[in-house]
Amino acid sequence: MLTAAMLLAAVAAGGVGLVALIQQLTTDRIEARQAEQTLQQLEAVLPAGHYTNNPAEDVRRVRDTRLGTEQPLPVYRARRNGDPAALVLTVIAPDGYSGPIELLVAVDTAGEVLGVRVVDHAETPGLGDAIEARRSDWIDGFRGRSLGDPPRDQWTVRRDGGAFDQFTGATITPRAVTRAVARALDYHREHGDALFQDASEDH
């Protein structure tokens, strides 16, 4: 009985060790995959040659309701030869047609939009999903714009008297995205310089 108990204990210990090893290997692979995916998303909004660091590893977390949530969100910092080059803000459009829309908005140090991409959404396929770059080029219409181009009060869709197109048969989705980008620019104008300073979280 003692031998059997010792054997059972050894098998149990081996099993626990094996599970822990598999979990560690799996966790490492998942984290590596997530880091790779994040970098690919950042490369989609940051022009090649605009930065020399890895912005996916240069991150601050910020908290401001203008970014669409009360939860802290990551801000990725792009630098060129150590100098500030651009920020990629994570912003939520909470008023999408089918729910919140998560965006990445890249803004250079002059406050000009370098690129916008949708990270996550639940908008209607074939209609609201035209916000995706693979569906249409609508999202590229923000590139080169700033709070002065167009004026701040025109940062909405044409149906509301703004400067940006809506989709045929869909207004709510592009309106939500356009206003979210404008709020990201508002936040950047106020906090852009400070975000390049080291800190764990802004409130």
C-alpha positions, -999 to 999 in steps of 0.1 A, spaced: 0 0 0 29 24 8 44 16 -26 11 22 -44 6 55 -25 41 67 -34 35 57 -70 2 76 -71 18 107 -56 46 106 -81 21 103 -110 1 132 -96 31 154 -92 42 145 -127 8 154 -140 7 187 -122 42 196 -135 32 186 -171 0 208 -169 21 237 -156 46 233 -184 19 232 -211 2 262 -196 35 281 -196 42 272 -232 7 281 -243 7 314 -224 40 324 -241 27 316 -275 -5 335 -269 13 365 -257 37 364 -286 8 361 -311 -10 390 -294 21 412 -296 25 403 -333 -11 412 -340 -8 445 -321 23 454 -341 5 446 -374 -25 468 -364 -1 497 -355 17 493 -389 -16 497 -406 -21 533 -392 16 544 -390 34 553 -422 65 532 -429 96 553 -421 77 576 -397 92 559 -366 122 538 -356 111 522 -323 86 494 -317 55 513 -306 38 481 -294 64 480 -266 62 517 -258 28 520 -242 9 541 -217 -26 535 -203 -49 565 -201 -84 571 -187 -107 598 -202 -143 595 -211 -137 613 -244 -121 581 -255 -154 564 -252 -151 545 -219 -143 549 -182 -118 521 -185 -81 527 -191 -70 523 -227 -36 518 -242 -18 546 -261 11 535 -283 40 559 -287 59 561 -319 94 577 -319 119 585 -345 155 583 -333 142 588 -298 121 619 -306 83 619 -304 68 611 -338 32 601 -333 7 586 -309 -18 558 -316 -48 563 -295 -73 535 -287 -108 550 -288 -142 535 -285 -173 547 -304 -199 537 -279 -228 546 -302 -224 523 -331 -256 508 -346 -250 474 -332 -228 483 -302 -194 498 -294 -168 502 -322 -131 500 -312 -106 521 -332 -70 529 -334 -63 565 -343 -27 576 -352 -19 613 -348 14 630 -354 29 657 -332 12 684 -352 -22 669 -346 -27 655 -381 -43 621 -385 -19 596 -400 -44 567 -401 -75 551 -386 -84 515 -384 -113 495 -369 -101 469 -344 -134 454 -333 -171 460 -341 -205 442 -345 -220 464 -373 -243 449 -399 -224 429 -426 -228 444 -460 -238 477 -446 -222 491 -415 -190 470 -420 -179 494 -447 -159 510 -419 -134 481 -424 -105 489 -446 -109 456 -464 -145 465 -473 -141 500 -485 -117 530 -485 -141 551 -464 -119 549 -433 -89 564 -452 -109 597 -455 -95 607 -421 -59 606 -432 -44 641 -433 -73 657 -414 -70 676 -382 -92 697 -359 -88 726 -382 -94 706 -414 -124 705 -413 -134 729 -385 -144 711 -353 -181 716 -357 -180 698 -390 -166 666 -376 -197 645 -384 -214 632 -415 -229 653 -442 -264 644 -432 -257 663 -399 -241 692 -417 -206 678 -414 -178 672 -439 -177 634 -440 -196 610 -462 -220 585 -448 -228 551 -464 -258 545 -486 -285 533 -463 -263 537 -432 -257 569 -412 -254 558 -376 -222 538 -380 -201 564 -399 -214 592 -376 -203 572 -345 -168 566 -360 -163 602 -372 -173 617 -338 -150 592 -320 -120 602 -342 -128 639 -334 -129 631 -297 -95 614 -300 -81 645 -316 -96 666 -288 -78 645 -263 -46 645 -283 -46 683 -285 -49 686 -247 -26 657 -237 -4 649 -267 29 663 -254 24 649 -219 17 614 -232 53 610 -242 64 614 -206 68 583 -185 38 574 -163 18 543 -156 -17 558 -161 -33 591 -167 -67 600 -153 
